[in-house]
Amino acid sequence: MNVIKPVTILYLIFFVTLLFWAAMADPKLAGFIQSLNEPWSVVVLMDFVFGGLLLSWMIYFVEGSAKAALPWAIALFIIGNIIGAVYILLRIKRIEERLSPQAI
């Protein structure tokens, strides 16, 4: 479990940089909107949606209530997996506790 935090931090730095680059290169989202005409772009988008649903379910499991998980899920679908990385970094101890053999 010791590798989760540094890998998540690296992912977060990389993805925030990538998001910033894309926002500067195409601030009006014209490329994104145009890409939705391509079948594989729709597949990638649906992959994000499926991943967001899975991560939202995991957040619900860790938090133990829909009220606590809902703001995270909403932010996840608006901002993206950056929120998932932030959630993991902030809740790593709670996640480890929920995954411990005593909790299962």
N, C-alpha and C positions, 0 to 999 in steps of 0.2 A: 504493500500500500504506500510505501514511501515515495514511489515514483509518480504517483497520481498528481500531487501538487505541482512539482516542477514542470511536468509535461503539460498540465492544464494551463499554467502560466505562460509557457512558450506558445501554446496554441492561441491563447487569448491575445498575446502581443502580435503574433503573426496575423490573426484574423482582423484585429482592429486596424492594423496597418493596411491590409488588403482592402478593407471596407473604406478607409479614408482615401486610398488611391482611386478606387472606383467612383467614389462620390465626387472627387475632384475631376476625374476624367469625363464623367457623364452625369452631371448634377440633375438633369431633367429625366433621368431613367429611360431615355429613348432606346438605348441598346437593350435594356432589359425587356421593355415592352415589345420591341421588334423580335427578340429571341423567343417570345412566347408563341410565335408562329411555327416554331420548329418542334417536332415531336419529342426529341431528346431533352429539350429545355423544359418541357412540361413534365417529363419523367423526373428530372432533377428537382424541379419545384415540388412535385408530389413526394419525392424522397425526403425533402426538408419537412414537409407537413407530417409525414409518417414519423420521422425522427423527433419532431416537436411533440407529437402526441405521446410517443414512448417516454420522452424525457419528462413531460408533464405528469405522466402516470408515476414515474419514479419519484418526482418531487412530492406528489400526493402521498405516496407510500412513506417517504422519509418524514414529511411534515405531520402526517397523521390526520389532516383535516382539509376539506376542500377550501375552506375560508383562507387558510394559510397558503395553500398551493395556487389558488386562482390568480393572484397578482403576478406570481412568477410565470405562470403559463401564458397570461396575456402579454407580458413583456417579451417572453420567448417568441411568440408569433409576430410581434411587431418589430422587434429589434433583431432577433435571430439567435443563433447558437452562442453568441457572445454572452448572452444572459445565462445560458446553460453553464458556461465556463465559470462565470462569476458565482452562480449558485453553488457549484461544486467546491470552489475555493472557500466560500463562506461557510459551507455546511459539511466540510470534509469529516470532521469529528463525529457529527450526528450520523452521517452516512456509514462510517466505519462501525459505529455502535449498532446501527440497524442490521448490518451485515455480519456482525459477530455471531459465533455459534450459539451463544446464550439467547440471542434475540430470535433466532430461527426456530 
